[in-house]
Amino acid sequence: MFSRMFGKPKQETNAVATLDKLNETLEMLEKKEKVLLKKVAAEVEKAKEFTRGKNKRAAIQCLKRKRLYEQQIEQLGNFQLRIHDQMIMLEGAKATTETVDALRTGAAAMKAMQKATNIDDVDKTMDEINEQTENMKQIQDALSAPIGAAADFDEDELEAELEELEGAELEEQLLQPATTAPAAPVQVPAGQQPTRPVPAKRTPEEDELAALQAEMAL
Amino acid sequence: MMLHFVQPSKLKTKKMVFEDVYASCDSTTLEHLKELSSKRKAIEDSINECNFVTEAIAKEMSGGLESRFEQDIHKIENYLPFLEILIPYADATSTINQIQISQWNAALKIRWSSALTTSSFFKIKGPKFFQINNLRFELGMTLFLCGGILRERALEVLSTDLVQSATIFRQAAGIYHHLAQEVLPHLEPELPPEKPPEALAAVSSIMSLICLAEAQAVTIRKAEEKGTSSSLLAKLHHGVTLFLEEAIGIFHTVVTQCKDISSRLSEFMYFCKCLHELKGQQYLAESLKACGQIGAAIGVLSSVLNKVKKKIPGEDPWKSIYQKQIQDASEVLRKFVHENDFVWHEKIPSIYELPLPEGTKIVTFIPYSPKRWERQLSFKGLV
């Protein structure tokens, strides 16, 4: 009776192949995240440059792009988390399968006993399983909840962030000495500087080639 | 990875008995001629596959050599010094001696088959034999055979000793170079219109380049084992294509003077060149990707795959080896394209903007020095 409720367990080879594909996609997501992080850093640098040039409008534009990239990074993080979640579930597929098999065996045994209290135990166990499944679904729903991304940026917030950047820049300048006297010129007699030839360095590829030729007795 | 072209080792010959033809003046000369005939018969039995000696006895006779190829090389190396002694007599200066030598050489009936002619691949009535009454023809064909068997020996030890394999290929290249530069140029003026391709100096030049390409291919295998950088591996593979392109260029001139030379030789060189070009560009692409130029990497791989797919070998084992390489490179290209679509979004440059391949040749032939016995021979009828 209970055997009808459970299909055949998923093929092991399919799970392994799927895990490989998930791993591949995970690597891609990580690479993309690195690229976006570089772009964020680049925009921050540009904003600093525009601030030094007193171009406030352009600096704010850079900060806007920075936030767009950060949003993308956050999204990629969620994607990675979902993939990790699925990988964990897939990796646990065998355990789940064995659990179901054990439950099927237990159910058959309990059925053979034909005792009312045992039937209640089975029902209780199934209720617990259903509860766990429900918990997992709630977690998935929470992860899948759309991010509350505001389409419009708060200009006041951006200006405040810009002032922070300006403040940091100003602090950095204040830490420098007040005046920097030019270094005294060093008198060097003309024509008396010894010229040392720079020793020629072999490239790593040339070293590899030489090692290969030696090993092959060429 | 390496295609196999066995034909240069498949020459056959007919029996020759020197002492029945050359008139000896003394017992030393007669003994020399008998020794010469005996050593040649050993070669005849081997290459004509008329040898009924068991493997154990063959090993014992050759002094413990296990390999059949090694045994054959041993026999040829024993024969050549005896034959070399006679070569100076082929360059007789006086007219009377020339007439006498010509008569003897005609009576010898120096006959060899060709493994590089079109007809030799159909084998309807057995191989066709070419008779050329010149001792240099005998020397040339024997050396050509020696080079061919050395190639087979090099392939035999490839899986166990890469250094020895490359060295043997280089030795074979040296023999073919010696043929092309020192032996066959003297023979070509004497060749009849109907001649085997093996008697042409240009064909030996081709074989020398093929052996160097194969030696470099073996060296690349060692480099790959060592984990050499992609950029250097790319240059080495393109170095192989440089050898083969040079050989193909010579082949185009040979075809004009020897029309029945087999296209099999040309196909072998072409498909080897394509394989190494594909492999070289694949390593170049991996090197470009590591430098952050995935667009160029995709362009390089796409371009070379389009090129090598235009023509595919018709038969196994060449066909399956070739298709396997294409499949591997296509998989790498698929991964690169997928990653570019997903992460980098780089533009793929046009074919004219792609970096050009750079080839490096690192193998050279080992020079061949002919050995000959220091022995004074004396013949009747020669002044």
Interface residues (C-beta under 8 A of the other chain):
Chain A: M28 K31 K32 V35 P204 E205 E208 L209 A211 L212 Q213 E215 M216 A217 L218
Chain B: L162 V163 A166 T167 V218 T219 K222 A223 K226 T228 S229 S231 L232 H338 E339 F342 V343 W344 T360 I362 V363 T364
